């Protein structure tokens, strides 16, 4: 039996951070032998809210791919590619766009939250949001379905977007022909890391992140000024003490221990001591990753080669899916009249 397929994507608005790593990247490495994996630099999706900034979008393709390659992936099992190089994704997006209502997209919790974080661009009430941004869940369904992925490693914030994809599968299969399986989301142990400033999500655009490529010194100084509370004891209580709990979570992740063990380890430490310990442990955890990343980033030609191989492999599958879709939708004119 052939392996099940993982597909996942990263927006190319900046380098990847701890939230991406513990939310999704960690699973790409963990399951690389069990699944056939496809990792996509989602440049087209990134343009939806960065359309005025194309240089940022394209230069960060390099950063996100370098971050992924630093996972030391087995490139016989994992394929990396760029979204805009697969025109069939855009084609599927157009077909799928008929199967979703505008109302449903505007009410999607992920879209709503993101609109509230992008008021400068899209207006106080989201009144100036563009068509592309509201529709990104449809294009994301095309990302997932063109390769017929089964499993999607994502952070918790993306669950409502994956729901849109699952709805599209139901609609497509029932109106046309059963071409697609329903994919499922795969959450990690840490589906959400909050920002160092206490904001709900660690995020490139909110400027509250530790990047995977940050140096030891940058990590130390960012942790040092991370928001905590006025309490004195270290506890894990994400509801009432979100900031300190987030740091405890990071501590447990980079030491590969569970939360209870972490809390027990940290008992009696003051915040300052805890923070320097955490920064040290993070730096130790990412030491080899960071070494590999420096090496990878020094060889852009190699990255381009890997992406070209990925484009070729993925294009073949994309053409097969599109042929099936066109046939199901009765727009396969070469066999028609
Ligand atoms: N929307 C995802 C994010 O913001 C990125 C993404 C684009 C993605 N296409 C995808 C994730 C397909 C999973 C599958 O992180």
py3Dmol code that shows the C-alpha trace and the ligand (Angstrom):
import py3Dmol

protein = """\
ATOM      1  CA  UNK A   1       0.000   0.000   0.000  1.00  0.00           C
ATOM      2  CA  UNK A   2       1.284   3.433  -0.759  1.00  0.00           C
ATOM      3  CA  UNK A   3       1.978   5.805   2.076  1.00  0.00           C
ATOM      4  CA  UNK A   4      -0.476   8.428   3.212  1.00  0.00           C
ATOM      5  CA  UNK A   5       0.341  11.972   2.295  1.00  0.00           C
ATOM      6  CA  UNK A   6       1.174  14.934   4.502  1.00  0.00           C
ATOM      7  CA  UNK A   7       0.982  18.411   3.040  1.00  0.00           C
ATOM      8  CA  UNK A   8       1.693  21.561   4.901  1.00  0.00           C
ATOM      9  CA  UNK A   9       2.563  25.135   4.057  1.00  0.00           C
ATOM     10  CA  UNK A  10       4.292  28.115   5.550  1.00  0.00           C
ATOM     11  CA  UNK A  11       3.517  31.704   4.716  1.00  0.00           C
ATOM     12  CA  UNK A  12       6.557  33.503   3.397  1.00  0.00           C
ATOM     13  CA  UNK A  13       6.257  36.724   5.356  1.00  0.00           C
ATOM     14  CA  UNK A  14       9.368  36.147   7.461  1.00  0.00           C
ATOM     15  CA  UNK A  15      11.619  33.533   9.006  1.00  0.00           C
ATOM     16  CA  UNK A  16       9.874  30.817  11.029  1.00  0.00           C
ATOM     17  CA  UNK A  17       9.664  30.958  14.825  1.00  0.00           C
ATOM     18  CA  UNK A  18       9.169  28.733  17.868  1.00  0.00           C
ATOM     19  CA  UNK A  19       5.394  28.652  17.342  1.00  0.00           C
ATOM     20  CA  UNK A  20       5.852  27.160  13.883  1.00  0.00           C
ATOM     21  CA  UNK A  21       8.478  24.766  15.133  1.00  0.00           C
ATOM     22  CA  UNK A  22       6.613  23.271  18.085  1.00  0.00           C
ATOM     23  CA  UNK A  23       3.246  23.556  16.355  1.00  0.00           C
ATOM     24  CA  UNK A  24       4.057  21.983  13.011  1.00  0.00           C
ATOM     25  CA  UNK A  25       7.703  21.612  11.936  1.00  0.00           C
ATOM     26  CA  UNK A  26       8.464  19.108  14.663  1.00  0.00           C
ATOM     27  CA  UNK A  27       5.872  16.741  13.181  1.00  0.00           C
ATOM     28  CA  UNK A  28       7.316  17.064   9.676  1.00  0.00           C
ATOM     29  CA  UNK A  29      10.530  15.519  10.953  1.00  0.00           C
ATOM     30  CA  UNK A  30       8.868  13.073  13.335  1.00  0.00           C
ATOM     31  CA  UNK A  31       6.649  11.504  10.675  1.00  0.00           C
ATOM     32  CA  UNK A  32       8.990  11.702   7.690  1.00  0.00           C
ATOM     33  CA  UNK A  33       9.252   7.919   7.315  1.00  0.00           C
ATOM     34  CA  UNK A  34       5.626   7.172   7.987  1.00  0.00           C
ATOM     35  CA  UNK A  35       4.165   9.560   5.398  1.00  0.00           C
ATOM     36  CA  UNK A  36       5.099  10.966   2.051  1.00  0.00           C
ATOM     37  CA  UNK A  37       5.511  14.630   2.929  1.00  0.00           C
ATOM     38  CA  UNK A  38       5.096  17.802   0.882  1.00  0.00           C
ATOM     39  CA  UNK A  39       6.128  21.178   2.268  1.00  0.00           C
ATOM     40  CA  UNK A  40       5.042  24.277   0.429  1.00  0.00           C
ATOM     41  CA  UNK A  41       6.271  27.861   0.583  1.00  0.00           C
ATOM     42  CA  UNK A  42       2.887  29.591   0.428  1.00  0.00           C
ATOM     43  CA  UNK A  43       3.919  32.725  -1.462  1.00  0.00           C
ATOM     44  CA  UNK A  44       0.541  33.204  -3.189  1.00  0.00           C
ATOM     45  CA  UNK A  45      -1.285  33.092   0.143  1.00  0.00           C
ATOM     46  CA  UNK A  46       1.235  35.520   1.617  1.00  0.00           C
ATOM     47  CA  UNK A  47       0.535  38.010  -1.149  1.00  0.00           C
ATOM     48  CA  UNK A  48      -3.105  38.263  -0.033  1.00  0.00           C
ATOM     49  CA  UNK A  49      -2.087  40.554   2.830  1.00  0.00           C
ATOM     50  CA  UNK A  50       1.341  41.570   1.484  1.00  0.00           C
ATOM     51  CA  UNK A  51       0.426  42.393  -2.102  1.00  0.00           C
ATOM     52  CA  UNK A  52       2.106  45.774  -1.777  1.00  0.00           C
ATOM     53  CA  UNK A  53       5.316  44.160  -0.671  1.00  0.00           C
ATOM     54  CA  UNK A  54       6.331  41.561  -3.268  1.00  0.00           C
ATOM     55  CA  UNK A  55      10.065  41.695  -2.467  1.00  0.00           C
ATOM     56  CA  UNK A  56       9.345  40.683   1.116  1.00  0.00           C
ATOM     57  CA  UNK A  57       7.213  37.760  -0.038  1.00  0.00           C
ATOM     58  CA  UNK A  58       9.709  36.326  -2.490  1.00  0.00           C
ATOM     59  CA  UNK A  59      12.823  36.811  -0.355  1.00  0.00           C
ATOM     60  CA  UNK A  60      11.178  34.963   2.509  1.00  0.00           C
ATOM     61  CA  UNK A  61      10.632  31.891   0.349  1.00  0.00           C
ATOM     62  CA  UNK A  62      14.347  31.371   0.861  1.00  0.00           C
ATOM     63  CA  UNK A  63      14.026  31.818   4.638  1.00  0.00           C
ATOM     64  CA  UNK A  64      11.135  29.394   5.104  1.00  0.00           C
ATOM     65  CA  UNK A  65      12.738  26.748   2.929  1.00  0.00           C
ATOM     66  CA  UNK A  66      16.055  27.130   4.780  1.00  0.00           C
ATOM     67  CA  UNK A  67      14.208  26.742   8.095  1.00  0.00           C
ATOM     68  CA  UNK A  68      12.577  23.544   6.868  1.00  0.00           C
ATOM     69  CA  UNK A  69      15.793  22.119   5.461  1.00  0.00           C
ATOM     70  CA  UNK A  70      17.505  22.757   8.788  1.00  0.00           C
ATOM     71  CA  UNK A  71      15.206  20.046  10.193  1.00  0.00           C
ATOM     72  CA  UNK A  72      17.571  17.655   8.418  1.00  0.00           C
ATOM     73  CA  UNK A  73      14.765  16.115   6.390  1.00  0.00           C
ATOM     74  CA  UNK A  74      15.293  13.021   4.293  1.00  0.00           C
ATOM     75  CA  UNK A  75      14.763  14.453   0.813  1.00  0.00           C
ATOM     76  CA  UNK A  76      13.859  11.046  -0.608  1.00  0.00           C
ATOM     77  CA  UNK A  77      10.737  11.117   1.533  1.00  0.00           C
ATOM     78  CA  UNK A  78       9.978  14.825   1.649  1.00  0.00           C
ATOM     79  CA  UNK A  79       9.404  17.230  -1.222  1.00  0.00           C
ATOM     80  CA  UNK A  80       9.635  21.019  -0.950  1.00  0.00           C
ATOM     81  CA  UNK A  81       8.095  23.369  -3.485  1.00  0.00           C
ATOM     82  CA  UNK A  82       6.798  26.900  -4.096  1.00  0.00           C
ATOM     83  CA  UNK A  83       3.048  27.473  -4.331  1.00  0.00           C
ATOM     84  CA  UNK A  84       3.183  29.958  -7.245  1.00  0.00           C
ATOM     85  CA  UNK A  85       5.079  27.456  -9.386  1.00  0.00           C
ATOM     86  CA  UNK A  86       2.087  25.135  -9.513  1.00  0.00           C
ATOM     87  CA  UNK A  87      -0.541  26.860 -11.673  1.00  0.00           C
ATOM     88  CA  UNK A  88      -2.954  23.970 -11.130  1.00  0.00           C
ATOM     89  CA  UNK A  89      -3.400  25.200  -7.539  1.00  0.00           C
ATOM     90  CA  UNK A  90      -4.713  28.506  -8.902  1.00  0.00           C
ATOM     91  CA  UNK A  91      -6.950  26.623 -11.317  1.00  0.00           C
ATOM     92  CA  UNK A  92      -8.437  24.472  -8.557  1.00  0.00           C
ATOM     93  CA  UNK A  93      -8.970  27.580  -6.432  1.00  0.00           C
ATOM     94  CA  UNK A  94     -11.232  28.989  -9.139  1.00  0.00           C
ATOM     95  CA  UNK A  95     -13.294  25.802  -9.340  1.00  0.00           C
ATOM     96  CA  UNK A  96     -13.563  25.492  -5.558  1.00  0.00           C
ATOM     97  CA  UNK A  97     -14.567  29.130  -5.158  1.00  0.00           C
ATOM     98  CA  UNK A  98     -18.071  28.211  -6.365  1.00  0.00           C
ATOM     99  CA  UNK A  99     -18.512  25.729  -3.537  1.00  0.00           C
ATOM    100  CA  UNK A 100     -18.167  28.131  -0.586  1.00  0.00           C
ATOM    101  CA  UNK A 101     -20.375  31.073   0.342  1.00  0.00           C
ATOM    102  CA  UNK A 102     -18.917  34.473   0.985  1.00  0.00           C
ATOM    103  CA  UNK A 103     -20.857  34.635   4.231  1.00  0.00           C
ATOM    104  CA  UNK A 104     -19.268  31.499   5.537  1.00  0.00           C
ATOM    105  CA  UNK A 105     -15.787  32.816   4.785  1.00  0.00           C
ATOM    106  CA  UNK A 106     -16.509  36.138   6.463  1.00  0.00           C
ATOM    107  CA  UNK A 107     -17.727  34.295   9.561  1.00  0.00           C
ATOM    108  CA  UNK A 108     -14.761  31.918   9.665  1.00  0.00           C
ATOM    109  CA  UNK A 109     -13.092  32.299  13.104  1.00  0.00           C
ATOM    110  CA  UNK A 110      -9.553  32.287  11.700  1.00  0.00           C
ATOM    111  CA  UNK A 111     -10.369  34.953   9.117  1.00  0.00           C
ATOM    112  CA  UNK A 112     -12.141  37.049  11.767  1.00  0.00           C
ATOM    113  CA  UNK A 113      -9.215  36.892  14.168  1.00  0.00           C
ATOM    114  CA  UNK A 114      -6.727  37.728  11.446  1.00  0.00           C
ATOM    115  CA  UNK A 115      -8.845  40.659  10.260  1.00  0.00           C
ATOM    116  CA  UNK A 116      -8.837  42.043  13.773  1.00  0.00           C
ATOM    117  CA  UNK A 117      -5.022  41.891  13.710  1.00  0.00           C
ATOM    118  CA  UNK A 118      -4.781  43.638  10.335  1.00  0.00           C
ATOM    119  CA  UNK A 119      -6.885  46.743  10.840  1.00  0.00           C
ATOM    120  CA  UNK A 120      -4.320  49.039   9.296  1.00  0.00           C
ATOM    121  CA  UNK A 121      -4.511  47.146   6.030  1.00  0.00           C
ATOM    122  CA  UNK A 122      -8.129  45.973   5.983  1.00  0.00           C
ATOM    123  CA  UNK A 123      -9.990  48.605   8.049  1.00  0.00           C
ATOM    124  CA  UNK A 124     -11.407  48.817  11.597  1.00  0.00           C
ATOM    125  CA  UNK A 125     -14.266  46.431  10.816  1.00  0.00           C
ATOM    126  CA  UNK A 126     -12.522  44.620   7.987  1.00  0.00           C
ATOM    127  CA  UNK A 127     -14.521  46.753   5.561  1.00  0.00           C
ATOM    128  CA  UNK A 128     -11.614  47.100   3.107  1.00  0.00           C
ATOM    129  CA  UNK A 129     -10.582  43.488   3.061  1.00  0.00           C
ATOM    130  CA  UNK A 130      -9.706  42.228  -0.394  1.00  0.00           C
ATOM    131  CA  UNK A 131     -11.240  39.280  -2.174  1.00  0.00           C
ATOM    132  CA  UNK A 132      -7.998  37.267  -2.033  1.00  0.00           C
ATOM    133  CA  UNK A 133      -7.611  37.398   1.730  1.00  0.00           C
ATOM    134  CA  UNK A 134     -11.213  36.443   2.509  1.00  0.00           C
ATOM    135  CA  UNK A 135     -10.814  33.616   0.019  1.00  0.00           C
ATOM    136  CA  UNK A 136      -7.508  32.241   1.244  1.00  0.00           C
ATOM    137  CA  UNK A 137      -9.147  29.214   2.883  1.00  0.00           C
ATOM    138  CA  UNK A 138     -10.403  28.250  -0.596  1.00  0.00           C
ATOM    139  CA  UNK A 139      -6.945  28.534  -2.065  1.00  0.00           C
ATOM    140  CA  UNK A 140      -5.611  26.590   0.915  1.00  0.00           C
ATOM    141  CA  UNK A 141      -8.092  23.811   0.107  1.00  0.00           C
ATOM    142  CA  UNK A 142      -6.566  23.741  -3.375  1.00  0.00           C
ATOM    143  CA  UNK A 143      -3.063  23.517  -1.825  1.00  0.00           C
ATOM    144  CA  UNK A 144      -4.169  20.480   0.112  1.00  0.00           C
ATOM    145  CA  UNK A 145      -6.338  18.725  -2.452  1.00  0.00           C
ATOM    146  CA  UNK A 146      -4.244  19.053  -5.617  1.00  0.00           C
ATOM    147  CA  UNK A 147      -1.835  16.528  -4.088  1.00  0.00           C
ATOM    148  CA  UNK A 148      -4.657  14.575  -2.389  1.00  0.00           C
ATOM    149  CA  UNK A 149      -3.154  15.016   1.052  1.00  0.00           C
ATOM    150  CA  UNK A 150      -4.541  12.996   3.962  1.00  0.00           C
ATOM    151  CA  UNK A 151      -2.992  14.724   6.940  1.00  0.00           C
ATOM    152  CA  UNK A 152      -2.243  18.402   7.544  1.00  0.00           C
ATOM    153  CA  UNK A 153       0.099  19.362  10.412  1.00  0.00           C
ATOM    154  CA  UNK A 154      -0.987  22.827  11.541  1.00  0.00           C
ATOM    155  CA  UNK A 155      -1.309  24.995  14.607  1.00  0.00           C
ATOM    156  CA  UNK A 156      -4.625  25.178  16.416  1.00  0.00           C
ATOM    157  CA  UNK A 157      -5.459  28.561  14.877  1.00  0.00           C
ATOM    158  CA  UNK A 158      -5.745  26.897  11.458  1.00  0.00           C
ATOM    159  CA  UNK A 159      -8.462  24.369  12.361  1.00  0.00           C
ATOM    160  CA  UNK A 160     -11.361  26.462  10.984  1.00  0.00           C
ATOM    161  CA  UNK A 161      -9.449  26.830   7.698  1.00  0.00           C
ATOM    162  CA  UNK A 162      -9.066  23.063   7.410  1.00  0.00           C
ATOM    163  CA  UNK A 163     -12.822  22.800   8.057  1.00  0.00           C
ATOM    164  CA  UNK A 164     -13.434  24.865   4.912  1.00  0.00           C
ATOM    165  CA  UNK A 165     -11.354  22.348   2.972  1.00  0.00           C
ATOM    166  CA  UNK A 166     -13.365  19.453   4.368  1.00  0.00           C
ATOM    167  CA  UNK A 167     -16.627  21.175   3.411  1.00  0.00           C
ATOM    168  CA  UNK A 168     -15.325  21.692  -0.118  1.00  0.00           C
ATOM    169  CA  UNK A 169     -14.539  17.980  -0.393  1.00  0.00           C
ATOM    170  CA  UNK A 170     -18.108  17.094   0.609  1.00  0.00           C
ATOM    171  CA  UNK A 171     -19.585  19.515  -1.867  1.00  0.00           C
ATOM    172  CA  UNK A 172     -17.295  18.626  -4.740  1.00  0.00           C
ATOM    173  CA  UNK A 173     -17.762  14.881  -4.294  1.00  0.00           C
ATOM    174  CA  UNK A 174     -21.529  15.104  -4.036  1.00  0.00           C
ATOM    175  CA  UNK A 175     -22.099  17.536  -6.920  1.00  0.00           C
ATOM    176  CA  UNK A 176     -19.537  16.099  -9.360  1.00  0.00           C
ATOM    177  CA  UNK A 177     -17.759  12.819  -8.617  1.00  0.00           C
ATOM    178  CA  UNK A 178     -15.983  11.402  -5.568  1.00  0.00           C
ATOM    179  CA  UNK A 179     -12.488  12.602  -6.451  1.00  0.00           C
ATOM    180  CA  UNK A 180     -11.193  13.659  -3.031  1.00  0.00           C
ATOM    181  CA  UNK A 181     -10.748  12.172   0.442  1.00  0.00           C
ATOM    182  CA  UNK A 182     -11.401  14.337   3.458  1.00  0.00           C
ATOM    183  CA  UNK A 183      -8.086  15.398   4.979  1.00  0.00           C
ATOM    184  CA  UNK A 184      -7.588  15.690   8.732  1.00  0.00           C
ATOM    185  CA  UNK A 185      -5.599  18.213  10.720  1.00  0.00           C
ATOM    186  CA  UNK A 186      -2.711  16.993  12.847  1.00  0.00           C
ATOM    187  CA  UNK A 187      -2.067  19.018  15.992  1.00  0.00           C
ATOM    188  CA  UNK A 188       1.161  18.774  17.951  1.00  0.00           C
ATOM    189  CA  UNK A 189       1.596  18.669  21.720  1.00  0.00           C
ATOM    190  CA  UNK A 190       1.873  22.454  21.580  1.00  0.00           C
ATOM    191  CA  UNK A 191      -0.741  23.616  19.116  1.00  0.00           C
ATOM    192  CA  UNK A 192      -0.405  27.206  20.273  1.00  0.00           C
ATOM    193  CA  UNK A 193       2.536  29.183  21.593  1.00  0.00           C
ATOM    194  CA  UNK A 194       1.580  32.696  22.669  1.00  0.00           C
ATOM    195  CA  UNK A 195       3.734  35.755  21.990  1.00  0.00           C
ATOM    196  CA  UNK A 196       6.518  36.890  24.314  1.00  0.00           C
ATOM    197  CA  UNK A 197       4.430  40.024  24.833  1.00  0.00           C
ATOM    198  CA  UNK A 198       1.469  37.943  26.053  1.00  0.00           C
ATOM    199  CA  UNK A 199      -0.522  38.417  22.828  1.00  0.00           C
ATOM    200  CA  UNK A 200      -2.646  35.456  21.826  1.00  0.00           C
ATOM    201  CA  UNK A 201      -0.267  34.107  19.201  1.00  0.00           C
ATOM    202  CA  UNK A 202       3.443  34.155  18.513  1.00  0.00           C
ATOM    203  CA  UNK A 203       3.515  35.802  15.143  1.00  0.00           C
ATOM    204  CA  UNK A 204       5.864  37.278  12.598  1.00  0.00           C
ATOM    205  CA  UNK A 205       3.557  40.201  12.010  1.00  0.00           C
ATOM    206  CA  UNK A 206       3.095  40.957  15.728  1.00  0.00           C
ATOM    207  CA  UNK A 207       6.857  41.129  16.333  1.00  0.00           C
ATOM    208  CA  UNK A 208       6.750  38.976  19.465  1.00  0.00           C
ATOM    209  CA  UNK A 209       8.643  35.905  18.340  1.00  0.00           C
ATOM    210  CA  UNK A 210      11.877  34.025  18.823  1.00  0.00           C
ATOM    211  CA  UNK A 211      12.995  32.983  15.364  1.00  0.00           C
ATOM    212  CA  UNK A 212      14.552  29.609  14.762  1.00  0.00           C
ATOM    213  CA  UNK A 213      17.545  31.327  13.220  1.00  0.00           C
ATOM    214  CA  UNK A 214      18.023  33.766  16.108  1.00  0.00           C
ATOM    215  CA  UNK A 215      21.436  33.631  17.729  1.00  0.00           C
ATOM    216  CA  UNK A 216      22.014  32.492  21.313  1.00  0.00           C
ATOM    217  CA  UNK A 217      22.376  36.130  22.348  1.00  0.00           C
ATOM    218  CA  UNK A 218      19.132  37.190  20.680  1.00  0.00           C
ATOM    219  CA  UNK A 219      17.310  34.318  22.369  1.00  0.00           C
ATOM    220  CA  UNK A 220      18.702  35.286  25.765  1.00  0.00           C
ATOM    221  CA  UNK A 221      17.752  38.949  25.447  1.00  0.00           C
ATOM    222  CA  UNK A 222      14.247  38.209  24.107  1.00  0.00           C
ATOM    223  CA  UNK A 223      13.484  35.792  26.951  1.00  0.00           C
ATOM    224  CA  UNK A 224      14.878  38.265  29.451  1.00  0.00           C
ATOM    225  CA  UNK A 225      12.259  40.881  28.491  1.00  0.00           C
ATOM    226  CA  UNK A 226       9.403  38.430  27.885  1.00  0.00           C
ATOM    227  CA  UNK A 227       6.241  39.479  29.693  1.00  0.00           C
ATOM    228  CA  UNK A 228       5.410  37.664  32.928  1.00  0.00           C
ATOM    229  CA  UNK A 229       3.092  38.590  35.785  1.00  0.00           C
ATOM    230  CA  UNK A 230       3.509  39.984  39.260  1.00  0.00           C
ATOM    231  CA  UNK A 231       3.285  36.554  40.868  1.00  0.00           C
ATOM    232  CA  UNK A 232       6.277  34.909  42.454  1.00  0.00           C
ATOM    233  CA  UNK A 233       5.692  31.192  41.982  1.00  0.00           C
ATOM    234  CA  UNK A 234       6.142  29.289  38.738  1.00  0.00           C
ATOM    235  CA  UNK A 235       2.967  27.446  37.852  1.00  0.00           C
ATOM    236  CA  UNK A 236       1.232  26.123  34.800  1.00  0.00           C
ATOM    237  CA  UNK A 237      -2.140  27.831  34.680  1.00  0.00           C
ATOM    238  CA  UNK A 238      -2.663  29.001  31.087  1.00  0.00           C
ATOM    239  CA  UNK A 239      -6.125  30.340  31.846  1.00  0.00           C
ATOM    240  CA  UNK A 240      -5.158  32.752  34.632  1.00  0.00           C
ATOM    241  CA  UNK A 241      -1.414  33.132  34.140  1.00  0.00           C
ATOM    242  CA  UNK A 242      -0.905  32.815  30.392  1.00  0.00           C
ATOM    243  CA  UNK A 243       2.561  34.414  30.082  1.00  0.00           C
ATOM    244  CA  UNK A 244       4.434  32.421  32.701  1.00  0.00           C
ATOM    245  CA  UNK A 245       2.593  29.261  31.632  1.00  0.00           C
ATOM    246  CA  UNK A 246       3.755  29.830  28.074  1.00  0.00           C
ATOM    247  CA  UNK A 247       7.356  29.968  29.258  1.00  0.00           C
ATOM    248  CA  UNK A 248       6.846  26.783  31.276  1.00  0.00           C
ATOM    249  CA  UNK A 249       5.450  25.159  28.137  1.00  0.00           C
ATOM    250  CA  UNK A 250       8.539  26.208  26.162  1.00  0.00           C
ATOM    251  CA  UNK A 251      10.721  24.850  28.947  1.00  0.00           C
ATOM    252  CA  UNK A 252       8.944  21.488  28.825  1.00  0.00           C
ATOM    253  CA  UNK A 253       9.181  21.337  25.025  1.00  0.00           C
ATOM    254  CA  UNK A 254      12.875  22.068  24.731  1.00  0.00           C
ATOM    255  CA  UNK A 255      13.676  19.652  27.534  1.00  0.00           C
ATOM    256  CA  UNK A 256      11.315  17.031  26.100  1.00  0.00           C
ATOM    257  CA  UNK A 257       9.568  16.542  29.430  1.00  0.00           C
ATOM    258  CA  UNK A 258       5.892  16.831  30.342  1.00  0.00           C
ATOM    259  CA  UNK A 259       4.408  19.899  31.992  1.00  0.00           C
ATOM    260  CA  UNK A 260       4.144  18.374  35.473  1.00  0.00           C
ATOM    261  CA  UNK A 261       7.800  17.397  35.456  1.00  0.00           C
ATOM    262  CA  UNK A 262       8.683  20.874  34.243  1.00  0.00           C
ATOM    263  CA  UNK A 263       6.727  22.583  37.010  1.00  0.00           C
ATOM    264  CA  UNK A 264       8.351  20.295  39.530  1.00  0.00           C
ATOM    265  CA  UNK A 265      11.821  21.063  38.141  1.00  0.00           C
ATOM    266  CA  UNK A 266      11.225  24.778  38.401  1.00  0.00           C
ATOM    267  CA  UNK A 267       9.740  24.910  41.871  1.00  0.00           C
ATOM    268  CA  UNK A 268      11.241  27.645  44.034  1.00  0.00           C
ATOM    269  CA  UNK A 269      13.116  29.441  41.234  1.00  0.00           C
ATOM    270  CA  UNK A 270      12.566  33.140  40.792  1.00  0.00           C
ATOM    271  CA  UNK A 271      11.522  34.452  37.383  1.00  0.00           C
ATOM    272  CA  UNK A 272      14.971  35.781  36.527  1.00  0.00           C
ATOM    273  CA  UNK A 273      16.722  32.496  37.211  1.00  0.00           C
ATOM    274  CA  UNK A 274      14.017  30.576  35.382  1.00  0.00           C
ATOM    275  CA  UNK A 275      14.342  32.818  32.356  1.00  0.00           C
ATOM    276  CA  UNK A 276      18.086  32.419  32.038  1.00  0.00           C
ATOM    277  CA  UNK A 277      17.717  28.655  32.432  1.00  0.00           C
ATOM    278  CA  UNK A 278      15.020  28.599  29.759  1.00  0.00           C
ATOM    279  CA  UNK A 279      17.112  30.626  27.316  1.00  0.00           C
ATOM    280  CA  UNK A 280      20.060  28.329  27.873  1.00  0.00           C
ATOM    281  CA  UNK A 281      17.976  25.211  27.315  1.00  0.00           C
ATOM    282  CA  UNK A 282      16.395  26.619  24.171  1.00  0.00           C
ATOM    283  CA  UNK A 283      19.832  27.423  22.822  1.00  0.00           C
ATOM    284  CA  UNK A 284      21.028  23.908  23.582  1.00  0.00           C
ATOM    285  CA  UNK A 285      17.954  22.386  21.951  1.00  0.00           C
ATOM    286  CA  UNK A 286      18.397  24.415  18.751  1.00  0.00           C
ATOM    287  CA  UNK A 287      22.191  24.241  18.613  1.00  0.00           C
ATOM    288  CA  UNK A 288      22.454  21.704  15.804  1.00  0.00           C
ATOM    289  CA  UNK A 289      19.437  23.071  13.986  1.00  0.00           C
ATOM    290  CA  UNK A 290      21.055  26.491  13.908  1.00  0.00           C
ATOM    291  CA  UNK A 291      24.389  25.129  12.737  1.00  0.00           C
ATOM    292  CA  UNK A 292      22.693  23.317   9.864  1.00  0.00           C
ATOM    293  CA  UNK A 293      20.697  26.395   9.019  1.00  0.00           C
ATOM    294  CA  UNK A 294      23.780  28.575   8.667  1.00  0.00           C
ATOM    295  CA  UNK A 295      25.327  25.987   6.373  1.00  0.00           C
ATOM    296  CA  UNK A 296      22.175  25.643   4.260  1.00  0.00           C
ATOM    297  CA  UNK A 297      21.687  29.380   3.926  1.00  0.00           C
ATOM    298  CA  UNK A 298      25.241  29.731   2.623  1.00  0.00           C
ATOM    299  CA  UNK A 299      24.354  27.633  -0.415  1.00  0.00           C
ATOM    300  CA  UNK A 300      21.355  29.225  -2.176  1.00  0.00           C
ATOM    301  CA  UNK A 301      22.099  27.308  -5.383  1.00  0.00           C
ATOM    302  CA  UNK A 302      21.452  24.044  -3.586  1.00  0.00           C
ATOM    303  CA  UNK A 303      18.132  25.401  -2.289  1.00  0.00           C
ATOM    304  CA  UNK A 304      17.102  26.330  -5.830  1.00  0.00           C
ATOM    305  CA  UNK A 305      17.975  22.833  -7.034  1.00  0.00           C
ATOM    306  CA  UNK A 306      15.873  21.241  -4.315  1.00  0.00           C
ATOM    307  CA  UNK A 307      12.939  23.497  -5.202  1.00  0.00           C
ATOM    308  CA  UNK A 308      13.263  22.738  -8.905  1.00  0.00           C
ATOM    309  CA  UNK A 309      13.181  19.000  -8.207  1.00  0.00           C
ATOM    310  CA  UNK A 310      10.139  19.587  -6.020  1.00  0.00           C
ATOM    311  CA  UNK A 311       8.391  21.568  -8.742  1.00  0.00           C
ATOM    312  CA  UNK A 312       8.895  18.765 -11.252  1.00  0.00           C
ATOM    313  CA  UNK A 313       7.639  16.042  -8.969  1.00  0.00           C
ATOM    314  CA  UNK A 314       4.637  17.991  -7.752  1.00  0.00           C
ATOM    315  CA  UNK A 315       3.667  19.220 -11.257  1.00  0.00           C
ATOM    316  CA  UNK A 316       3.156  15.670 -12.402  1.00  0.00           C
ATOM    317  CA  UNK A 317       0.704  14.920  -9.596  1.00  0.00           C
ATOM    318  CA  UNK A 318      -1.004  18.262 -10.128  1.00  0.00           C
ATOM    319  CA  UNK A 319      -1.696  17.452 -13.781  1.00  0.00           C
ATOM    320  CA  UNK A 320      -3.181  14.101 -12.840  1.00  0.00           C
ATOM    321  CA  UNK A 321      -5.520  15.650 -10.294  1.00  0.00           C
ATOM    322  CA  UNK A 322      -6.593  18.396 -12.683  1.00  0.00           C
ATOM    323  CA  UNK A 323      -7.407  15.817 -15.373  1.00  0.00           C
ATOM    324  CA  UNK A 324      -9.639  13.979 -12.904  1.00  0.00           C
ATOM    325  CA  UNK A 325     -11.271  17.202 -11.761  1.00  0.00           C
ATOM    326  CA  UNK A 326     -11.965  18.395 -15.306  1.00  0.00           C
ATOM    327  CA  UNK A 327     -13.497  15.047 -16.145  1.00  0.00           C
ATOM    328  CA  UNK A 328     -15.649  15.092 -13.006  1.00  0.00           C
ATOM    329  CA  UNK A 329     -16.768  18.650 -13.827  1.00  0.00           C
ATOM    330  CA  UNK A 330     -17.425  17.753 -17.450  1.00  0.00           C
ATOM    331  CA  UNK A 331     -15.020  20.322 -18.827  1.00  0.00           C
ATOM    332  CA  UNK A 332     -12.665  17.772 -20.376  1.00  0.00           C
ATOM    333  CA  UNK A 333     -13.445  18.863 -23.921  1.00  0.00           C
ATOM    334  CA  UNK A 334     -10.759  16.788 -25.570  1.00  0.00           C
ATOM    335  CA  UNK A 335     -12.931  13.720 -24.904  1.00  0.00           C
ATOM    336  CA  UNK A 336     -16.279  15.368 -25.324  1.00  0.00           C
ATOM    337  CA  UNK A 337     -17.638  16.051 -28.774  1.00  0.00           C
TER     338      UNK A 337
END
"""
ligand_1 = """\
15
LIG
N -2.350 29.237 6.396
C -1.170 28.564 6.871
C -0.567 29.426 7.998
O -0.864 30.581 8.104
C -0.151 28.343 5.788
C -0.624 27.413 4.694
C -0.816 27.729 3.378
C -0.959 26.039 4.846
N -1.244 26.625 2.682
C -1.348 25.589 3.538
C -0.979 25.155 5.931
C -1.763 24.270 3.344
C -1.400 23.834 5.715
C -1.796 23.413 4.422
O 0.228 28.918 8.755
"""
view = py3Dmol.view(width=600, height=400)
view.addModel(protein, "pdb")
view.setStyle({"model": 0}, {"cartoon": {"style": "trace"}})
view.addModel(ligand_1, "xyz")
view.setStyle({"model": 1}, {"stick": {}})
view.zoomTo()
view.show()
